[in-house]
Amino acid sequence: MQLPPTELTDLGPDRREALIERDSGVESERETVRDIIAQVQEDRDLALYELSSRFDDVDLDRIEITDRVAGAAAAIDPAVRTAIEEAAANIRTFHEEQVPTDWRANFDGRELGRRFRPLERVGVYAPGGTAAYPSSVLMGVVPAKVAGVEEIAVATPPAEELHPATLAAIEIAGADAVYQIGGAQAIAALAYGTESVDPVQKIVGPGNRFVTAAKAEVQGDVTIDFLAGASELLAIADETADPDAVATDMLAQAEHDPDSSVVTVTTDESIAASVRTAIDEQLQERDRAETIRAALEGSQSAILVADSMTEATEFAEAYAAEHLSIQTVAEEAVLDKIDSAGSVFLGANTPVAAGDYATGTNHVLPTGGQAKLVGGLSVDTFLRATTVQRLDRDALGDLGETVMTLAKTEGLDAHEASVAVRLADE
């Protein structure tokens, strides 16, 4: 397999751009998605039936299947149910720590504060169909429940028989409505509503390029979390790192998609060579070897050798990874030099897969360098913040001249008058 270790300083501009300028593949699908959205807006349920037949090869008997979720958890393998329940509990506990508290404070007669209220209705997209992604259900639904969202709808691609683990996760997480629709048509239905689907205020969750492109199209009519692309991993390793552990993390993220971006940057040439060897040895044992190989051989993946840890961390900051694994002798010192990452995994005993499933942190994370701008899915995603203020007479008097002067400067005499009338008797 072609994945030779490369000196970071030897990267040409085209190669560096391929690593740093990753995109979600949205633009290439915008026109197709636009037509799908228009069809759903016009034909509503009829469009969902037709598009499910065309794209998913499934003739739906109905779109809403909320009733099929009841009892789903009891019907699956007990070990799988226990794993889903434990993951859900950890996710809930972590996100409960994020719930903000309303507050008021007095600033010399100016009573100011903030209050937080959940959205009323949100949609969670859960990839699926013949595959099972119960973890994505948990990552979307549980934080929304913790935030206090009144109604949470899940959309998941249809199949002749939806995977029992997905249905069980929906029940355990506590979703209120379930629709068997996928792709761009699911996003359109959640955004604009149909006879069977009630529209939502916000749509969250990962999906393929068509789902992401659809989220880009409906953004503005509804809010979204962010435009997520293929999975990413950047591992920073020094001479103390375990090459086998680094290699397993690279393969784990590469098995998601041929477009997955997996990069290791190390300060030790022997570690780079050992990681490369470990990849070859482990690849033969992986069920999704073809997908992994395609991702690793793509221009978006690499094993890089840095001259120093400073050079490695500067590259990591420019890369702004979805998943950042730090396997060095001083993980905290390395972390202190990096501000942009979706989720960080410190030390040899913290595989990225642990966060993907069950540590409690959220695996719906920004990709394509968006970690420079936004964080991952959280309780905040589902909340609105409102500021509150009350002035007593003395506070208004103290502020009056300032407010009236600024209003006059901006040519807004009604603003000025709204203060002056209250202070007239003074």
N, C-alpha and C positions, 0 to 999 in steps of 0.2 A: 504494500500500500504506500502511496506517495504522501508522506507527511514529514519531510526532513526538518530537523531543528534548524532554525535560521537566526542569525544574529539580528537583534532588534535594530541596530544601527545600519544594517544592510538592507532594510526594507525600502524598496523604491516607493515613489509617491502613489502609483497605481495599486500596489499591494497593500500599502498602509490604508489607502482609501477604502479598499474592499473590506478591511477589518474594522475600521472605525465607522464608516458611513453605511451602516446596515439599515435596511428599510423593511417595512411590513408587507411589501408587495401590494399595497393598496391601489396605487395608480393604475396598474395594469388591468384591474378588474372593475374600475369605476363605471365604465359604460355599461357593462353587462349587468352590474348590480343596480344601476339606475333604472334599467328597464324592468327588472324584477320588482323593485320597490313601487314603480308606477303601476304595475299589474296588480299588486296587492292592494294599493290604495283604491284602484278602480273596481276590481272584482271581489275583493275581500275574501271570504271563506272559499269561494270557488277557485280563486287563484291559489290558495294554500293547498287545496286538493290536487289541482293540476300540477303545480310545481313539485309537490312531494312525489307524485307519480313520475315526473320527468327526471328529477335529479336524484331522488332516493330510491326509485323503483319500488315504492310502497303505495298501495291504494288504501288510503285512510278510511276507516269506518267512521271516525270522528276526530276532532282536533283536541278538545279538552278531555283529559284522562285523569283528572284529580282523584276520582273514586278508585282508580286502579292502584293507588299508592297505599291505601289503608291495608295494613297487614303485611306489607311487602317485607319489612324487616324480619318478621317472624318466619317468613318462608325461605330465607336464604341460609346458607351454611352458617352454623353458629360462630365459627372462627372468623368468618368474614364480617358477620354482624358485630362481633366484639371489637374487631379492628376499626370498623366505621364508627362505632359508638365512642371508642377511646379517642380517635382522631377528632371527632366532633367535640368531645369534652375539652380537649386541649385547645382547640381553636376557640371555643367559647371562653375559656378562662383567660387566654391571652388577650382577646378582644374586649373583654369586660374591663381590663385595665386601661383601655383607651377611652372609655366613656367620659366626656368632659362634664364638669359641674357648672350649673348656672351660677353667676356671681354678680354682686353689686358692691360698689365701694364709694365712699364719700370723699370728694376732692374739694375741700373748702366750699361746701354748699352745692357742688355739682355731683349729683348721685348718678353714677355711670355703671354700666355693666353689660354682660352678654348672657343670652339665653340660647339654648340649643334644642331644636325640635327635629324629629325624623321626617323624612319624606313619607308620603302616604302610600305610594305604590311603586315598586321597582320590579324590573325584570332581570332574571339571572339566566344567561345562556350557558348551558352545560353541553360540551361536545359529547357525541355519543353515537347513536344508531346501533350498529352491531357491536361496537366497542363499549367498554365500560369506563367511565371517568367519575366515580363517586366522589373522588377528592375535589373535583372542580365544583360539584354541587355544594359540598360543605363549605368551600372557601367563599362562595358567593352568598349562600343563604344564611349561614350562621352569623356573620358580622351584621347583616341587615336585621336579623332578629334581635341581636344584642343592642343595636341602635334604636330599636323600637318601631321599625317600619310596620305599618298596619297590615299591608297585604304584599306578599312576595310571590311572584309568579316565576316558574321555571319553564324554559323552552329547551327541549332536547330533540335531536333529530329522530325521525320515525324509523321503525324497523318492524319486520314481521312480528317480532317479539322483543320489546325493550328489555335491556339487560336487567336482571333482578337486582344486581348490586346498585345500579343507578336509582331504581325505584326505591330501594331500601334507604339509600342516602337521602333522597328527597323527603321521605317520611321522618327519618331521624332528625334531619336538620330543621324540619317544621315549616316547609313551604305551604302556601295557601292555595295555589292554583298550579296546574301542570298542563303543558301543551306539548303534543308530539309534532313539533315542527322544527326544521333546521335551516341552516344556511341564511342567505340574505333575506329570504322570505320570512323567517322567524323574527329577524330584527325589524323588518318593516311592520309586521303584525304587532309587535310589542310597542313600536313607536306610534302607530296610527290607529290601531284597533281594527277588529273585524267583527262579524256577528258573534264569533266564539271567543275572541281574545279582547280583553279590556286593555286599553292603552295604559302605559306606565309613564312615570316622570323621568326615570333613569334606567339605563341598560348597562349591565356589567357582565364580565366573564370573557374567557378566552375563546377563540375560534379560528377557523382557517382564513385564508385570504379573502374569501367572499364575505364571511361574517365581519371581518375587520373593515373591508371596504364599505359594507352596508352601514356599519356604525359611523364611519366617516361621513356618509351621505345624510344620515338622519340627525347628526349632531347639529344642534341649534333648535330643532323641533323638540328633541328631548336631550337630556344630558347623558354622557357616557363616562366610563372610567378613563380609558385611554385606548390608543390604537396599538394593540400588541401584535408583534410579529412572531417569527419562529423562536424557539427556545435558545437561550444563550448561557454560556458559562465562561468565566475568566478565572483561572487558577493562578495564584502567585505562590511560587515555591522556592525555597532556598535549599542549601545542601542537607538540611535535616529532614526534608520531606520524604514521604514514602512514595516511590514512583508508582507502585501498584495502586495505591489509594487515589493518587492523582489521575491515573489512567481510567480507573473505574468511574470517577466522576465525569470525565470527558465522554466516555462511552454512554453513560446514563443519560446525559443531555442530548447527545447526538442521536439516540434512538427515537427521539420524538419526531424528527422530520429531516428529510434530506437538506433542507435549508437551515438547519440548526447551526449556530455559530459556537464553536468550542475552541478556546485558546488557553494555552498554558504559557506563562512567562516566568522564567527562572533565572536566577543568578549563577547557576551551576551547570556547566556543560555536561557533566556526567549524569546529572539528574535528567536533563533534557533527553539524552540518549536512552536512559533507562525507561523513561516514560514512553518513548517511541517504541521500544522493545516490548514493554508491557501491553501496549495497545494491540500490537500484532498477536501476542499470545492470548489475550482475553477476547479479541474479536471473534476468533474461531468458535468460542463457546456461546456467543450471543444469538438469541433467536432472530433478532432484527438486524443481523449483520449487514445486509444489503443497504438498509437505510443508514446505518451508522457509517459505513464506508463512504457513501455518497456525501454525507455531511462533513466527514473528516477530510475528504479530498477536495472539497469546495474551497474557493478562494477566501471564504469567510472564516476558515479554521486554520490554526497554526500552533506550532511549538516554537517559542521564541526564547532566545538567550539574551539577557540584559547585562550590561557592564556593571550595574550596581542596583541596589534595592531602590535607590532614588529614581533611576531610570524606569525600573519596573512599575513603581507606584505612579509615576507621571503617565505612563502608558495606560495604566488601569483607570486613572481619572479621566483620560481622554476617551477611553472605551466605554465607561459608564455601564457596566454589565448588569444584566438582569439578575444573575447569580454570581456572587464573588466569593471564591474560596481562598482563604489565606492559610497556607500551610508552611509556616516559617517558625524560627526559634523565638521570635518576638512578635506575635500576631497583633497585639494591641498597638504597638509602635507603628506597624505597617498600616493598620486601620486608621490611625490618627492622621495619616497623610492622604486619605481618600475621602472625599465628600459625596461622590456620585456612584451609587449602586442601589439596585432594587432590594436585595437581601444578601446579608453577609454571613458566611459560614467559617467560624474560627476553629482552627486546629485539626489535627489528623482524625479525631473521632467524631467529626461533624460532617457527614456526607450530605450533599445537596438534596438527595432523595428524602432525608429525614424531614427537611423543611417542606418538601413537595407534598408530604403526606400528613405528618403527625406531630411535629414539635409544637404546633399551635400558631406559628406565624403564617401569613397568607402567601400562597403561591401565585396569585394573580398579580403580576409585576410588570413594570415598564420595560420595554425592549428597545432596540435600535437607538440607544443613547438617550432615551427619554428620561432615564434616571437622573439626568442633569436638571430636569425640570419638575418631575413629579415623583411621588412615592407609590407604593403598591396599594392594593385594596385594603381598606381599614374601616373602622366604625365611622370615621370622618366622612367617608365616601357617601354615607347615607344620611348625613345631618345637614341642617341649615342653621347658620348662626345669625342671631339678630342682636343688634346693640340696643340698649335701653338707657334713657337719660331723663333726669328730672332736675330742674334748677330751683333753688329757693330765691327769694326776692333779692337778697344781697348778692348771690352769685350772678344773677342776671345783671345786676348793677355793675358788678366788677367786670363782666364780659362785654357789656353793652357798647362801649366806645370802640372796642376792638372789632366786634361784629359789624357795627354800622360803618366804620371806616373801610373795612374790606368790601362790604356790599357796595358802598359808594364808588370805590376804586374799580369794581367790576361792572359798574353801571346798572346795578340791580336795586332800584330805589324802593321796590316793594319789600325786598328783603330788609332794607334799612328801616322802612316804616314799621315792619312787624316787631322790631325791637323798640323803636322809638315810642310807639303807642303804649307799650307796657311800662315805659319809664317816664311817661309824660308828667305825672304828678311830682316827679323829682326835679 
